[in-house]
Amino acid sequence: MGSSETEMAFKIRSSKFRHVYGSPLRKEQSYENLRLTRNAHDSNFCAVNPQSLAVVTETGGGGSFVVVPVERTGRFDISAPKVSGHSGAVLDIKWNPFNDNIIASASEDCTVKLWQIPKGGIITTLSEWSVDLHGHNRRVGYLEWHPTAENIILSAGFDYKCIIWNVEQAEPVNIVKCHTDTIFSIGWNRDGSLFGATSKDKMLRVLDPRQSTVVAETLCHNGAKASKVVFVDNNHLLTTGFNSMSYRLMSFWDLRQIKNPLHTTDIDSSCGVLLPYYDYDTKIIFLAGKGDGNIRYYEVSVSDSCCHFLNAYQSSSPQRGLGMMPKRGCDIRRCEITRFYKLHGAKNLVEPISMIVPRKGDNFQEDIYPPTASTIPSLRADEWIAGQNREPILVSLMDGQVTNTPKITTSKAVQKQDGALQHGPTITTYKAVGHGGEPPVQLRKNKQTNIAAARPNHCENQPPSEPASIKNIKRLSFNEEFVTVSPDSSTKRISLESNASSASSVISPSKTVERKVSSPGTPPGAEPSTNGLPSCDSEHEPLSSQSLETVNDRPKLTSVHHSSSFQSQSHSSATSGVSSRRHQISRAKTISSPHEHSNYINLVIGEPSIQSYSNKIHIRKTWQSPPSSMQPLSEIEAMTPQSDSELKKAYFRQLEEINSLKEQVALKDKRIRQLEAELVSLKEKETSLGPGESNC
């Protein structure tokens, strides 16, 4: 045998996680006497964050789960306070990744509920939820929060439907109804633009949550038992399942070539469902079998398109489920890369298990602790609904500083396909959840609203309303104004009434102008609203200089300085006719109105139909680029958006700047709190020293 062959035979792949081992904590650091659920559902039944631990418990009627502080260990009273409000057994629970005090629960009573947990933990049984979502026709089995967008959650039920919820508004964003059999698992990709799902029909599907369409699908595992899916990044997936011989498998998939797996690993011949837990920072996948005592872990290599076996934690006690601590809750002094909370199936015990990389020294290990996902959401709910995608905001575990500024990519906004939401679900809202997690509005209790029943029959065939963000963009692009002109026979001049007498212009004949703004969604012929502006008899700001000339008995606007805060007073004779039905505008005339220090707009002034009590003029304003014959624009005017696309870009750019400023303020506040804590500790040390004693 040659020397090269000898070297290849003994070559070992280098990895800094090769010697990772599992270390269970002592019994004093475990959680005893918690009546764990005996449900056979294949979910985790456990959720944990750096502040609290939540475990589904066994109850005589309905469903409940217990929430305890992480640092409070030992033996618990059998009558410890619980979170109970479901009429059926709780099947899944998930903490909000951006708020450690909000938890979501799914139940057999076909509902999804959100709960506000106090910071110090619950003292008495909590039965009042924050938001109650009714949309599934059968029990809800799985929940997944969006990884980057705030207040977006995905639920999968046994009615073969996946519903994306906006919990801030307590309403569904979209309903995905492409499955034909029971859904076994769901999982978002890294930026939340897609999610994967496996089902009983042995298919793996990757779906677009905004379009309700299948991006890719293939035959996953041909075994009869449940299969699970988890995303490695935006384009690669890992699935666990069974083959036709009931051997447990793990497959590695590429979304762009999903017909066949890139690599398949044989695990063993046990019968328990494999639950995958993926760590995005270390690229390690942990596999825990339901009913097993072992936890295997592999290192995922996207470049090699395979998973390399590292080691296994072995135990004789079977596990009913596991909860995985986020990286920001791990102990970096012990080189702990993750921590599991094991639910023992044979006894009422929750045992923490630390996965540790053996290292010497207490220094921060940068190679095993890369920047991890923070509690700062990358997007708001309306931004994600409008079609924006963004990677998670990462922070350093050493000092908590933000290390990246992810770019925003765009895709299609939410498209509700085939009238998926025409028969809307029943939503019972008790408290609205704000951006900060606190319920800002107290709503009336015990009141249910059926959206489908409240919608008139003639609206069933109409397309669903657009998201609020799209309406805002359209409202920024143009607006419409209805101007009421009331004749005055005393004089033959038009006067625009305002608070400042200097602002009135000399025009003939004299008329009083009432201006109201109509939103883009206002139907033709309807009375335009003031959009939250004061009534006509209130005081208003003065209008800039305007002049109207009479050309062929038609008003012509020669110069305009537009002021959004202008509202003119109305004559008593004009207000009496405002509430009457408006007639359709018969004719319209387009007039260009350049001004030296204002935006260029088009005014479409429609001539009103002749009435005895009032005349109506319809003004429509739209953005228009200046003619080539005009003078060149100044720097400030050149920066003004001149088209809808530029306006949208400027809108999203401002939102990104606002979010970055909020992040900076949050980090500065955190640093201020740290300095205050250090100052308090120094003062305590000074007071503890006696007179004449030294601090050396």
Stockholm file with secondary structure:
# STOCKHOLM 1.0

chainA/1-696         MGSSETEMAFKIRSSKFRHVYGSPLRKEQSYENLRLTRNAHDSNFCAVNPQSLAVVTETGGGGSFVVVPVERTGRFDISAPKVSGHSGAVLDIKWNPFNDNIIASASEDCTVKLWQIPKGGIITTLSEWSVDLHGHNRRVGYLEWHPTAENIILSAGFDYKCIIWNVEQAEPVNIVKCHTDTIFSIGWNRDGSLFGATSKDKMLRVLDPRQSTVVAETLCHNGAKASKVVFVDNNHLLTTGFNSMSYRLMSFWDLRQIKNPLHTTDIDSSCGVLLPYYDYDTKIIFLAGKGDGNIRYYEVSVSDSCCHFLNAYQSSSPQRGLGMMPKRGCDIRRCEITRFYKLHGAKNLVEPISMIVPRKGDNFQEDIYPPTASTIPSLRADEWIAGQNREPILVSLMDGQVTNTPKITTSKAVQKQDGALQHGPTITTYKAVGHGGEPPVQLRKNKQTNIAAARPNHCENQPPSEPASIKNIKRLSFNEEFVTVSPDSSTKRISLESNASSASSVISPSKTVERKVSSPGTPPGAEPSTNGLPSCDSEHEPLSSQSLETVNDRPKLTSVHHSSSFQSQSHSSATSGVSSRRHQISRAKTISSPHEHSNYINLVIGEPSIQSYSNKIHIRKTWQSPPSSMQPLSEIEAMTPQSDSELKKAYFRQLEEINSLKEQVALKDKRIRQLEAELVSLKEKETSLGPGESNC
#=GR chainA/1-696 SS CCHHHHHHHTCCCCCTTTTCEEEECCGGGSEESCCBCCCCCSSCCEEECSSEEEEEECCSSSEEEEEEETTCCEECCTTCCCEEEESSCEEEEEEETTEEEEEEEEETTSEEEEEECCTTCCSSCBCCCSEEEECCSSCEEEEEECSSBTTEEEEEETTSCEEEEETTTTEEEEEECCCCSCEEEEEECTTSSCEEEEETTSEEEEEETTTTEEEEEEECCCSSSCCEEEESSSSEEEEEEECTTCCEEEEEEETTBCSSCSEEEECCSCCSCEEEEEETTTTEEEEEETTCSCEEEEEEETTTTEEEEEEEECCSSCEEEEEECCGGGSCGGGTEEEEEEEEESSSSEEEEEEEECCCSSSSCCTTTCCCEECSSCSBCHHHHHTTEEECCCEECTTTCCBCCCCCEEECCCCCCGGGTTSSCCEEEESEECCTTSSCCEECCSSCCEEHHHHSCGGGTTSCCCCCHHHHHHHHHHEEEEEEEEEECSSCSCBCCCCSCGGGCCCBSSCEEEEEEEECTTCCTTSCCCCTTCCCTTSCCBCCCCCEEEEETTEEEEEECCCCTTBCCCCCHHHHTTTTSCCCCCCEEEEEECCCTTSCCEEEEEEECCCCSSCEEEEEEEEECCCCTTSCCCCHHHHTSCCSHHHHHHHHHHHHHHHHHHHHHHHHHHHHHHHHHHHHHHHHHHHHHSCTTCCCC
#=GC SS_cons         CCHHHHHHHTCCCCCTTTTCEEEECCGGGSEESCCBCCCCCSSCCEEECSSEEEEEECCSSSEEEEEEETTCCEECCTTCCCEEEESSCEEEEEEETTEEEEEEEEETTSEEEEEECCTTCCSSCBCCCSEEEECCSSCEEEEEECSSBTTEEEEEETTSCEEEEETTTTEEEEEECCCCSCEEEEEECTTSSCEEEEETTSEEEEEETTTTEEEEEEECCCSSSCCEEEESSSSEEEEEEECTTCCEEEEEEETTBCSSCSEEEECCSCCSCEEEEEETTTTEEEEEETTCSCEEEEEEETTTTEEEEEEEECCSSCEEEEEECCGGGSCGGGTEEEEEEEEESSSSEEEEEEEECCCSSSSCCTTTCCCEECSSCSBCHHHHHTTEEECCCEECTTTCCBCCCCCEEECCCCCCGGGTTSSCCEEEESEECCTTSSCCEECCSSCCEEHHHHSCGGGTTSCCCCCHHHHHHHHHHEEEEEEEEEECSSCSCBCCCCSCGGGCCCBSSCEEEEEEEECTTCCTTSCCCCTTCCCTTSCCBCCCCCEEEEETTEEEEEECCCCTTBCCCCCHHHHTTTTSCCCCCCEEEEEECCCTTSCCEEEEEEECCCCSSCEEEEEEEEECCCCTTSCCCCHHHHTSCCSHHHHHHHHHHHHHHHHHHHHHHHHHHHHHHHHHHHHHHHHHHHHHSCTTCCCC
//
